[in-house]
Amino acid sequence: MKRRRAATAFNTILKALERTTELPQLQLISEQLRDYFEVDHIVYHWVSGSGTQYGCGTYDDAWVQRYVDQDYLRVDPVVLGCFQRFTAVDWKKLNWTSKAARGFLEDAQAHGVGNQGFSVPVHGPNGQFALFSVNHDSDDDTWFEFIENNRRNLILVAHYFNEKALEFEPDRAPEATAALSPREVDAMTFLAMGYSRAQVADTLSISEHTLRVYIESARHKLGAANTTHAVARALQNGLIVI
């Protein structure tokens, strides 16, 4: 009976999401989902190729503003890691080893972001990329059980949110990505395969300086924050295949 009531409540929220016609309603739905899942935060985060950010959710306004002011998009392991993924991921499986990532995490938790997180990457038309994330403060075992029980519904809601975001904000649809030159494709492909810069330069019979020119040119065309971001976007947009 309890499970049936929960299913009914969830379906009611989905129907409300389908009927939403403006952004403030989407914000309200995020709050309802937070309460339904009994977690600290629910967030939908659109990141364009040019670095423009847009979204809604339950993070404290002070943290949202600080994230923008500190340009954390460039170091956020959740964003950078999920650019390379097409499946949902637990935050602890992402790379938090760099000094910048650890500093970001410390700052985030000081602003009320929990120690556990789960994100669903959503790849839309023309290279559009967004994240739907659930965040909470709990021990590992409790979090693992929560994700096991709710993974399917979280993935479903992520795609509902993205459909609505595209519907509400048609002017935000990313422009088609500029084509890469053959050499830029070669460089991005070998980097995606895990080659070091020295190995790529040797394979292509060019200097590392020349390789750097190709990489920077590709990064600029892709609107990427760094080389890892550029490789992820090239893969995402089908510009390279490995």
N, C-alpha and C positions, 0 to 999 in steps of 0.2 A: 504493500500500500504506500509506504514512504517513497519507494522508488518511482511508483506511478505518479505521485504528486510532484516529485522532482522533475520528471519528464514533462509533465503538464506545464509547470512553471517555466521550464526552459523553452518549450515550444511557444509559450505566450510571449516571451522576450524576443524570439526569432520573428514572430509575426509582427511585433511592434517595430522591429528593425526593418522589416520589409516595407512597412507603411511610412517610415520616416521620410520627410520631405525637406528637411533643413538641418544644418550642422548642429545647432543646439540640441535637437532631438537625439542626434548621434552621441553627443556628450552624455545625455541622460541615460541612454542605453548602456554606455560603458559603466556608469555608476550602478545600474541595475545588475549587470553581469558581475561586477565586483562583489556585490552583496549575495548574488545567487551562488557563486563559486566559493564564497567566504574567504576571499584573499585580500591582501592589502591594496593591490593595484591592478587595473586593467588599462592597457595603453595601445592605441593604434598610431603608428608613426610612419609617415610617408617621407622618403628621402629621394629627391630628384637627382639626376645626374649632375646638375650644376651646384648641388649642395643645399638647395632650398629645402626647408623642413616644414612639415604640416602635420597636424593630427589632433587627436583628442584623447582624453583619458583622465585618470584619477591621481596622477602625481601632483605634489604640491606645486603651486605656481612659482614659488621661489626656486625650486629645483629646475623646472622647465626653463626659466629665464637664465639661470646660471649655466645650464647645459648649452644654451645658445651663446651666451656671453663668452664662455670659455672655449668655444668652438670644439666641444667634446665630440662632435660628429667625426672628427678626424682620428680620434684615438679609441672610440667606443668599441670594445671587442665584440659586442652584440651586433652592431651594425656591420662592422668589417667582416666578422665571421659569417654572418647570414647572407652577405652578398654572394658568397661562394656556395651557398646551399639552396636546395629546393625542398628540403624536408625540415620538419620541426626539430628544434634542438634545445636541450637543457643548457643553461648558461655555463655550468661548471665544465662542460665539455669543450668550451671555447678557450682561446689562448689569452690568459691573463698574466703572462710572465713578464711583460715589459714594465719598466718603471712607470711609463705614462699610463698604462692600463691599471696598474695597482693604485696609482694616485687617483685616477678616475673613480675606481671602485670605492676607495676610502671616502671620497667626497660624496659619492652617490648615497652611500649608507648613512653618512652624516646628515643627509637631507631626507631620510625616511625611506630610501629604497631598500627593500629586504635582501636577505642573503641568498635567496633562491629565485630563479627566474626560468621562464620557458617561453621561447619565441617561435612564431610561425612565419617564415618568409613568404611573401606573396609577390610573384612576378607577373606583372600585367602587360598591357599592350605597349608597343614602342619602347621596351626596356624599362617600363615603370616598375619601381620596387618599393615595397612597404613591409612593415613588421607589425604583427599583432602579438603583444606580449602580456603575460601574466606574471606577477611578481609578489613574493610573500616572504615573511620571516618565519622559518621553521627548521626543524632538524631534517637531515637527509632522508631518513626512513619515511617520515610523514609526507615529505614532498614527493618522493618516489611513488608512494601509494596514490597521492592526489593526481599526479600526471597519468599514471596507469588507468585510473578511473575516468579521467576527463579528457584525455588526448583527442579523441574523436570529435567531441563537441567543440573543443577549442579550435581545432583546425577548421571545422565548419563555420564557426563564428568569424574567424579571420577572413575567410573569403566573402562572407556576407558584408563585413565592414568595408572591404576593399571595393566591392561593387558599388556600395553607396557612396564612398568617397569619390570614385570616378564619375558617378552620376551627379553629385553635388558640385564638383569642381572640374568641369570639363576643360577650363582654361589652364589647369595645372598639368594636363596630360603632357608627358615629356616629349620633346622633339625627337625625331628619328636620329640615331647616332651616325655621325660622319663615318664614312668608310675608311678603313685602315689601308695603308700601302702594303704591297707584298712583303717588304722587309719588316714592317711593323707587325704584320701578322706572324711572321716567322719568330720575331723576338718574343711576342706575347705567348705564342704557342709553347716555345721551349721553357719559358719561365713558368707557365702553367703546369708543365710536366715535371717541375721541380729542379731544373737546371740552375746552377749558380750563374751570376752574370759573366764570370770568367769562362765558364763552360759554354754559355750561349755565344759569346764573342768568338771563341775558338771554333765552334761548330759552324758559325756563319762566315768564318774567315775575315772578321772585321776587328777593329780595335775596341776596347771597352769604352773609349770616349765616343766612338761612332755609335756603339750600341746604346749608350746613354741618350744620345740625340734621338734615336728611334723610340726609345721607351718614353721619353718626355713628350715627344710628339703624339704618341698614342694616348698617353695619359691626358693630354690636353683635349684631344678629340673626344675622348670618352667622358670628360668632365669628372675625372677621378681624383680623389684626395691624395693618393699615393700609388705606388706600383702594384701592391696587393689588390687595392681597389680597382685599378685599371684591368688587371688580369681577370678579376671576378666579373667586371662589367663586359669584357670581351667575350667571356664564356656565356654569360647570361644572354647577351644579344646575338649569340650564334656567329660572332665574327671569327672565332677560332674554335676548333674541335680537337679534343684530345682523347 
